[in-house]
Amino acid sequence: MMYNVRGENLEVTPALREYVEKKIGKLERYFDGTEDVHVHVNLKVYNDGQGKIEVTIPMPHLLLRAEERHEDMYAAIDLVTDKLERQIRKHKTKVNRKLRDREKEAKLAAPVSIGASAAENEEEFEIVRTKHFSLKPMDSEEAILQMNLLGHNFFIFTNAETNRTNIVYRRKDGKYGLIEAN
């Protein structure tokens, strides 16, 4: 694995770099050819003393990405490594399940129908509830108030100025975001 470790508002010491490489290097056991795997690590420190680590591992058929905030940078590295390991296990489980399903289908020697694959996808992404409502024209401030009154993390509305569908949402840092549809 080749590492690209950068620090923002933080000097990446040799000890910190070594710890990152040691912890993320444990993930090598999940990869076949690790020589050409690039690992991008971005370490940040904010004014409130919180540290943040972002790790991105681009691969041919999978993009692994995780981030974690913590007061202790070493603890954040441990947490982000655990997240990446869970992502890898989940992906490997999916791949293995699909291989087993294909092997079963081949043993049965039955032609694969489109309906069967659609049923498999429905099991993975089952919609358990559908809501219908009309979008009331309003501005983003009113939408945030409505969202907070309902106790939701997001709210869909029609922007009164542009007459387009928009979404306001609450970010992890407690601030708000706006998504404007084209």
Disulfide bonds with the S-S distance in Angstrom:
none
